[in-house]
Amino acid sequence: FRSELQKLTNQILAAPAKMSLVGLGTFVGAPLVIILLLVTVLGSLLGIIGLLGMLLLYILAFVLMSVLAAGLWAQLFTKSPSVNLLWILLGAATVQLLFFVPIVGPFAVFVLFMLALGGLVHSIYRWIV
């Protein structure tokens, strides 16, 4: 499990612009497609499955924000984005503290969420294809 988190963190930090755009596209585009599926009679079951899938992706991305912040801290101090328990705890504390920063904090959390969501979607795409 640690190697998968390490690979995902390296993948996100190698191309952050690409991952954030993939995350933003998923964040905006997938709910629109799901709403269109829910409106139709034949696509309503697929829409419900897609809605549950998006909810699962959002929960996983929220959890992976701490791992991504840990990779950023590790890269800042050790020049390699290693993932271990100490860095993950520091990343989780950072993400939680960012919620209390008035203007910049929510923006930073949103960027971290888009990066994590983009990395997840990209990994799922690579796993399927």
C-alpha atoms as an extended CHARMM CRD file, in Angstrom:
* protein
*
       129  EXT
         1         1  PHE       CA              0.0000000000        0.0000000000        0.0000000000  PROA      1               0.0000000000
         2         2  ARG       CA              2.8920000000        2.3170000000        0.7630000000  PROA      2               0.0000000000
         3         3  SER       CA              4.4310000000        1.7900000000       -2.6670000000  PROA      3               0.0000000000
         4         4  GLU       CA              1.1340000000        2.6790000000       -4.3370000000  PROA      4               0.0000000000
         5         5  LEU       CA              0.8890000000        5.9040000000       -2.3210000000  PROA      5               0.0000000000
         6         6  GLN       CA              4.5140000000        6.6780000000       -3.1530000000  PROA      6               0.0000000000
         7         7  LYS       CA              3.8960000000        6.0840000000       -6.8550000000  PROA      7               0.0000000000
         8         8  LEU       CA              0.7440000000        8.2200000000       -6.8140000000  PROA      8               0.0000000000
         9         9  THR       CA              2.5130000000       11.0590000000       -4.9980000000  PROA      9               0.0000000000
        10        10  ASN       CA              5.4500000000       10.9560000000       -7.4260000000  PROA      10              0.0000000000
        11        11  GLN       CA              3.0390000000       10.9430000000      -10.3550000000  PROA      11              0.0000000000
        12        12  ILE       CA              1.1420000000       13.9810000000       -9.0510000000  PROA      12              0.0000000000
        13        13  LEU       CA              4.2730000000       15.9440000000       -8.1650000000  PROA      13              0.0000000000
        14        14  ALA       CA              5.8590000000       15.1620000000      -11.5510000000  PROA      14              0.0000000000
        15        15  ALA       CA              3.0320000000       16.8670000000      -13.4880000000  PROA      15              0.0000000000
        16        16  PRO       CA              1.0070000000       19.0600000000      -11.1280000000  PROA      16              0.0000000000
        17        17  ALA       CA             -0.5470000000       21.2360000000      -13.8470000000  PROA      17              0.0000000000
        18        18  LYS       CA             -1.8180000000       18.2070000000      -15.7510000000  PROA      18              0.0000000000
        19        19  MET       CA             -3.1930000000       16.5530000000      -12.6160000000  PROA      19              0.0000000000
        20        20  SER       CA             -4.9360000000       19.7010000000      -11.4250000000  PROA      20              0.0000000000
        21        21  LEU       CA             -6.5670000000       20.1820000000      -14.8230000000  PROA      21              0.0000000000
        22        22  VAL       CA             -7.7000000000       16.5550000000      -14.8590000000  PROA      22              0.0000000000
        23        23  GLY       CA             -9.0740000000       17.0420000000      -11.3510000000  PROA      23              0.0000000000
        24        24  LEU       CA            -10.8630000000       20.2560000000      -12.3040000000  PROA      24              0.0000000000
        25        25  GLY       CA            -12.3270000000       18.6330000000      -15.4070000000  PROA      25              0.0000000000
        26        26  THR       CA            -13.5610000000       15.7210000000      -13.3280000000  PROA      26              0.0000000000
        27        27  PHE       CA            -14.9050000000       18.0350000000      -10.6310000000  PROA      27              0.0000000000
        28        28  VAL       CA            -16.9210000000       20.0380000000      -13.1790000000  PROA      28              0.0000000000
        29        29  GLY       CA            -17.6430000000       17.5560000000      -15.9660000000  PROA      29              0.0000000000
        30        30  ALA       CA            -18.5610000000       14.3660000000      -14.1510000000  PROA      30              0.0000000000
        31        31  PRO       CA            -21.4990000000       15.8410000000      -12.1810000000  PROA      31              0.0000000000
        32        32  LEU       CA            -22.8960000000       17.2970000000      -15.4180000000  PROA      32              0.0000000000
        33        33  VAL       CA            -22.7520000000       13.9000000000      -17.1070000000  PROA      33              0.0000000000
        34        34  ILE       CA            -24.3010000000       12.2580000000      -14.0400000000  PROA      34              0.0000000000
        35        35  ILE       CA            -27.1530000000       14.7900000000      -13.9940000000  PROA      35              0.0000000000
        36        36  LEU       CA            -27.8060000000       14.1330000000      -17.6860000000  PROA      36              0.0000000000
        37        37  LEU       CA            -27.8860000000       10.4000000000      -16.9760000000  PROA      37              0.0000000000
        38        38  LEU       CA            -30.2530000000       10.8490000000      -14.0380000000  PROA      38              0.0000000000
        39        39  VAL       CA            -32.7130000000       12.7820000000      -16.2030000000  PROA      39              0.0000000000
        40        40  THR       CA            -33.1110000000        9.9460000000      -18.6940000000  PROA      40              0.0000000000
        41        41  VAL       CA            -35.0640000000        6.8270000000      -17.8280000000  PROA      41              0.0000000000
        42        42  LEU       CA            -32.5600000000        4.3270000000      -19.1870000000  PROA      42              0.0000000000
        43        43  GLY       CA            -29.5410000000        6.1070000000      -17.7450000000  PROA      43              0.0000000000
        44        44  SER       CA            -30.9090000000        6.6070000000      -14.2520000000  PROA      44              0.0000000000
        45        45  LEU       CA            -29.2980000000        3.4310000000      -12.9100000000  PROA      45              0.0000000000
        46        46  LEU       CA            -25.9640000000        4.4260000000      -14.4490000000  PROA      46              0.0000000000
        47        47  GLY       CA            -26.4530000000        7.8990000000      -12.9810000000  PROA      47              0.0000000000
        48        48  ILE       CA            -26.9520000000        6.5100000000       -9.4910000000  PROA      48              0.0000000000
        49        49  ILE       CA            -23.8790000000        4.2870000000       -9.8540000000  PROA      49              0.0000000000
        50        50  GLY       CA            -21.9210000000        7.2730000000      -11.1750000000  PROA      50              0.0000000000
        51        51  LEU       CA            -23.1260000000        9.4110000000       -8.2770000000  PROA      51              0.0000000000
        52        52  LEU       CA            -21.9230000000        6.8120000000       -5.7710000000  PROA      52              0.0000000000
        53        53  GLY       CA            -18.6380000000        6.5120000000       -7.6710000000  PROA      53              0.0000000000
        54        54  MET       CA            -18.0930000000       10.2720000000       -7.5910000000  PROA      54              0.0000000000
        55        55  LEU       CA            -18.8610000000       10.3410000000       -3.8720000000  PROA      55              0.0000000000
        56        56  LEU       CA            -16.2540000000        7.6110000000       -3.3520000000  PROA      56              0.0000000000
        57        57  LEU       CA            -13.7300000000        9.5190000000       -5.4780000000  PROA      57              0.0000000000
        58        58  TYR       CA            -14.3200000000       12.7190000000       -3.4990000000  PROA      58              0.0000000000
        59        59  ILE       CA            -13.8210000000       10.8890000000       -0.1890000000  PROA      59              0.0000000000
        60        60  LEU       CA            -10.6210000000        9.2360000000       -1.4280000000  PROA      60              0.0000000000
        61        61  ALA       CA             -9.3120000000       12.5370000000       -2.8000000000  PROA      61              0.0000000000
        62        62  PHE       CA            -10.0100000000       14.2220000000        0.5250000000  PROA      62              0.0000000000
        63        63  VAL       CA             -8.0360000000       11.5170000000        2.3240000000  PROA      63              0.0000000000
        64        64  LEU       CA             -5.2060000000       11.6380000000       -0.2230000000  PROA      64              0.0000000000
        65        65  MET       CA             -4.8160000000       15.3910000000        0.2560000000  PROA      65              0.0000000000
        66        66  SER       CA             -2.8930000000       14.6060000000        3.4500000000  PROA      66              0.0000000000
        67        67  VAL       CA             -0.6050000000       12.1860000000        1.6260000000  PROA      67              0.0000000000
        68        68  LEU       CA             -0.0050000000       14.7720000000       -1.0930000000  PROA      68              0.0000000000
        69        69  ALA       CA              0.7690000000       17.4550000000        1.4850000000  PROA      69              0.0000000000
        70        70  ALA       CA              3.1510000000       14.9590000000        3.1150000000  PROA      70              0.0000000000
        71        71  GLY       CA              4.9000000000       14.4720000000       -0.2060000000  PROA      71              0.0000000000
        72        72  LEU       CA              5.2080000000       18.2310000000       -0.6160000000  PROA      72              0.0000000000
        73        73  TRP       CA              6.7140000000       18.6120000000        2.8700000000  PROA      73              0.0000000000
        74        74  ALA       CA              9.1210000000       15.7260000000        2.2710000000  PROA      74              0.0000000000
        75        75  GLN       CA             10.1790000000       17.1530000000       -1.0830000000  PROA      75              0.0000000000
        76        76  LEU       CA             10.7330000000       20.5550000000        0.4960000000  PROA      76              0.0000000000
        77        77  PHE       CA             12.9920000000       19.2440000000        3.2510000000  PROA      77              0.0000000000
        78        78  THR       CA             14.6000000000       16.0680000000        1.8680000000  PROA      78              0.0000000000
        79        79  LYS       CA             14.4470000000       16.7570000000       -1.9040000000  PROA      79              0.0000000000
        80        80  SER       CA             12.5660000000       13.4970000000       -2.4990000000  PROA      80              0.0000000000
        81        81  PRO       CA              8.8310000000       13.0450000000       -1.9630000000  PROA      81              0.0000000000
        82        82  SER       CA              8.9690000000       10.0880000000        0.4280000000  PROA      82              0.0000000000
        83        83  VAL       CA              5.7900000000        8.9060000000        2.0940000000  PROA      83              0.0000000000
        84        84  ASN       CA              5.9240000000        7.5740000000        5.6410000000  PROA      84              0.0000000000
        85        85  LEU       CA              3.8060000000        7.9320000000        8.7500000000  PROA      85              0.0000000000
        86        86  LEU       CA              5.6330000000       10.9650000000       10.1170000000  PROA      86              0.0000000000
        87        87  TRP       CA              5.2490000000       12.9310000000        6.8900000000  PROA      87              0.0000000000
        88        88  ILE       CA              1.6040000000       11.8780000000        6.5280000000  PROA      88              0.0000000000
        89        89  LEU       CA              0.8300000000       13.1020000000       10.0540000000  PROA      89              0.0000000000
        90        90  LEU       CA              2.5260000000       16.4100000000        9.2460000000  PROA      90              0.0000000000
        91        91  GLY       CA              0.5670000000       16.6140000000        5.9870000000  PROA      91              0.0000000000
        92        92  ALA       CA             -2.7200000000       15.8770000000        7.7580000000  PROA      92              0.0000000000
        93        93  ALA       CA             -1.9990000000       18.5610000000       10.3460000000  PROA      93              0.0000000000
        94        94  THR       CA             -1.1590000000       21.0010000000        7.5530000000  PROA      94              0.0000000000
        95        95  VAL       CA             -4.3870000000       20.3050000000        5.6820000000  PROA      95              0.0000000000
        96        96  GLN       CA             -6.4330000000       20.6930000000        8.8600000000  PROA      96              0.0000000000
        97        97  LEU       CA             -4.6810000000       23.9450000000        9.7380000000  PROA      97              0.0000000000
        98        98  LEU       CA             -5.2800000000       25.2740000000        6.2190000000  PROA      98              0.0000000000
        99        99  PHE       CA             -9.0160000000       25.2010000000        6.9290000000  PROA      99              0.0000000000
       100       100  PHE       CA             -8.4810000000       27.9010000000        9.5640000000  PROA      100             0.0000000000
       101       101  VAL       CA             -6.5080000000       30.3220000000        7.3560000000  PROA      101             0.0000000000
       102       102  PRO       CA             -9.0630000000       32.9270000000        6.1940000000  PROA      102             0.0000000000
       103       103  ILE       CA             -8.5610000000       33.5960000000        2.4700000000  PROA      103             0.0000000000
       104       104  VAL       CA             -5.5990000000       31.5960000000        1.2260000000  PROA      104             0.0000000000
       105       105  GLY       CA             -6.4500000000       28.4350000000        3.1760000000  PROA      105             0.0000000000
       106       106  PRO       CA             -9.6020000000       27.3600000000        1.3210000000  PROA      106             0.0000000000
       107       107  PHE       CA             -7.9130000000       28.0880000000       -2.0060000000  PROA      107             0.0000000000
       108       108  ALA       CA             -4.9010000000       25.9550000000       -1.0260000000  PROA      108             0.0000000000
       109       109  VAL       CA             -7.1940000000       23.1410000000        0.1280000000  PROA      109             0.0000000000
       110       110  PHE       CA             -9.1070000000       23.3530000000       -3.1710000000  PROA      110             0.0000000000
       111       111  VAL       CA             -5.8430000000       23.1290000000       -5.1510000000  PROA      111             0.0000000000
       112       112  LEU       CA             -4.7130000000       20.1440000000       -3.0820000000  PROA      112             0.0000000000
       113       113  PHE       CA             -8.1180000000       18.5250000000       -3.6040000000  PROA      113             0.0000000000
       114       114  MET       CA             -7.9210000000       19.0710000000       -7.3820000000  PROA      114             0.0000000000
       115       115  LEU       CA             -4.4080000000       17.6010000000       -7.4530000000  PROA      115             0.0000000000
       116       116  ALA       CA             -5.4830000000       14.5470000000       -5.4510000000  PROA      116             0.0000000000
       117       117  LEU       CA             -8.6480000000       14.0620000000       -7.5250000000  PROA      117             0.0000000000
       118       118  GLY       CA             -6.6960000000       14.4060000000      -10.7670000000  PROA      118             0.0000000000
       119       119  GLY       CA             -4.0990000000       11.9230000000       -9.5890000000  PROA      119             0.0000000000
       120       120  LEU       CA             -6.7890000000        9.4270000000       -8.6110000000  PROA      120             0.0000000000
       121       121  VAL       CA             -8.6420000000        9.7490000000      -11.9010000000  PROA      121             0.0000000000
       122       122  HSD       CA             -5.4000000000        9.4920000000      -13.8670000000  PROA      122             0.0000000000
       123       123  SER       CA             -4.3730000000        6.3770000000      -11.9290000000  PROA      123             0.0000000000
       124       124  ILE       CA             -7.7620000000        4.7690000000      -12.4940000000  PROA      124             0.0000000000
       125       125  TYR       CA             -7.5170000000        5.6090000000      -16.1900000000  PROA      125             0.0000000000
       126       126  ARG       CA             -4.0160000000        4.0880000000      -16.4070000000  PROA      126             0.0000000000
       127       127  TRP       CA             -5.2230000000        1.0000000000      -14.5390000000  PROA      127             0.0000000000
       128       128  ILE       CA             -8.1470000000        0.4920000000      -16.9300000000  PROA      128             0.0000000000
       129       129  VAL       CA             -6.2710000000        1.2870000000      -20.1330000000  PROA      129             0.0000000000
